[in-house]
Amino acid sequence: MTADEPPHAAPGPRTITVVLAEDQAMVRGAFAALLALEDDVDVVATAVDGPAALVAVQAHDPDVLLTDIEMPGATGLEVAAALGARRARTRVVLVTTFARSGYLRRAMDAGVAGYVLKDAPIEQLADVVRRVHAGERVVDPALAVAAWDAADPLTDREREVLAASATGRPHGEVAAALHLAEGTVRNYLSSAIAKTGTRNRVEAVAVATERGWL
């Protein structure tokens, strides 16, 4: 290097591209603005629901999808499962309001790489994005404790039947929709009611939903 040549600058951290999916405009805007303050994080697109999140991921191929769980069109869990089926390289971080153990189990089954609470400081959220991008799996400690304390007792079929019954449809309609015998539907519902410690399917749906099992 001659005396006239400027010194080479040290390389900065690689920018992590992020798609942010959140149906509440105020929360979405706040997250995007705060993450924009991080030198190594670039929010390349935002989405207002599950289908829009899938479109944004396909269009931008981000490193990380940061998504709410409960969204219109498709939940964050369903989006994560769809990306897994596509073998997308994008890693998924779920952000939720409640520490529901059932959500965490289903998130792990869907291949989610990170799971954090919405009330976490933005510095913690950015750190989770960095760690997930680096190949780690990160779970908020409060969520891990909830999962340890309250495992989901429902089988996949019990969950499916209970969800299909949530609107109060007659057993016959549920059976036809799921291609099951009506007696089989009653058996699955009875089992789900017993496991949730409730008296009927309405209460069972409420308990399973509150605990993140549905």
N, C-alpha and C positions, 0 to 999 in steps of 0.2 A: 504494500500500500504506500503510495507517495504522500508527501505532506499536503498535497492539494485535495486528496480524497477524503470525504467525510467518513467518520467512523460508522460502522454498521450498527443499526439499532437492534437491541435485543428483541427477539420475536415475542409478541404478546400472546395471551391465551387464545386458543382456537374458539371462534364464535360458535355457540350452541344454538341451533335453530329450533324454535318452539312454535307449535300451533296451540292456541288457547281456546278451549271450548267451555262455555259457561252461558246459561240461558238468562241470567239476571244481568241486565245491562250495566248497572252500577258496579257490581262485583267484577264483571268482565273488564270494564274500563279501568278500575282501580288496579287489578292484577297486571294488566298490560302496561300501565303507566309505571308501576313500581318495578316490574321486571326490566323495563327499558332503561332504568338507571344502572343496571348491572352491565359492566363493560363487555362481558363474555356471553351474554344472553341476547338473542335477537328474536322477538315475537314476529314471525313472518306472516301470520294470519290469525284471525279469530273466527269462532263459529258460535252460533246461537242455539244449536241443537245437535243431536247425535248424527243424523244424516249429513248435515253441513260439516261436521267434524271429519267424517270419512272422506267427503269431497275435498276438504282442505288438505288432509294428509296426502291424498293421492296427487293433488296438484303441486304441493310444495315439498313432499318427501322430507319432513323435518326430522331432526334427531330425536325430539321428545314431543309427545302430545300430553299437554296438561289439561285434564278434563274433570268436570264435575261428574257426580254419579247420576243424580236424578235430573234428567233433561228430557224435553219433548222428543218424540220420534224414535229415539233409542237411548238407553241409559249408557253411562260411561262404561259399565261392565259389558254391555252388548257391543259397544264400539271396540273395546279391547279384544273381545272374542273374535270379532270380524277381522280385525287387523292381524290377529294370530293366525286365522284361517288363510289369510292372504300371504302369510309369511313376510309381512312388512318389516322393514328394519327399524321403524320408529318404535321407541320405547314409551310406554304409557305410565303416566303418573296420575293417580286419582286423588281428587281433593274433595273432602266431604265435610259436612257440618257436624255429623254425629259419629261417635265411636261405636259402630254397629258390628258385632262380631261376624254375623252372617255375610255381610258385605266383604269383609276381609277374606274369608275363606273362598268365596266365589271369585274375588279378585285374583287370588293366588292361582286358582284353577284356570283363570283366563290368561295367565302369563303376565299380569301387571307387574311392573318393576318398582313402582313407588306408590305409597299410600299415606297421605298426610291430612291433617285437619285444617279447615279454613281459617281458624283463628291463630294459626302459627304465624310467627313474625315473617315478613317477606324475606329476610336474610336466610331463615331456615328453609323456606320454599326454594329459593335460588340454590341453596346448598344441596337440596334433594335433587334438583334438576341436574346439577353438576355430577353428583355421585351416580345417579342413574345413567347419565350419559357415559360415565366411566366404566359402566358394566356392573355396578352394585345393585342390589335390591334393598330398598329402604322402606321401613314401616314405622310410622309414628309410635312411640312407646305406649301411649294411651290406647291405641288401637290394638297393639299386641297384647296388652293386659286384658282388654275386653274379649279378645278372641280366646285367650287362655281360660277366662272365667265362664264363658257362655258359648259352648260349642253348638253348632247348628244340628239339631236332632233329626231334621227332616231328610228323607231320601229325595232324589231328583224327581221321582214320579209323584210322591206326595206333594212336593212343592209345585209341580206342574198342575196337578188337579186342584190344589188349593187356590192357585193364582187364577185358574180358569173359572173357579166358582166365586171369585171375589165380587162380581157384580150381581150375585144373587140368581144367576141363571138356574133353571131346573136341572136336576141330575141328568135327565135324558139329553138335554142340549149339550151339557159338558161332555157326556159320554160320546155323543156323535162327533163333537169337535175334536176330541182326542182319540177317536177310533178305539174306544174301550166299551166294555159292557157296563150297563148302568149299575149293576151290583158291584162291579170292581171299583167304580167311582165312589160309591158309598163306603166301601171298605177303606180306600185311601183317605177319604175325608175323616172317617172315624179315627183312623190311626193318627192323622195330623192333629185332630182335636185333642186326642189323648196326650200327645207329645207336647202340645203347647199348654196343657193344663187348663183348657177352656171348656165352655159348655156347648158351643155351637160353631158353625163355620164362620159366622160373622166375627165372633170374638177371636177365633183362630187366625183369621186373616189379619186382624188388627194387631195381635201379638207378634205374628211372624213378620209383618211389615215393620213394626216398631224396632224389632231386633235385627232387621236387615236380612232375614231369611228369605224374603220374597223380593 
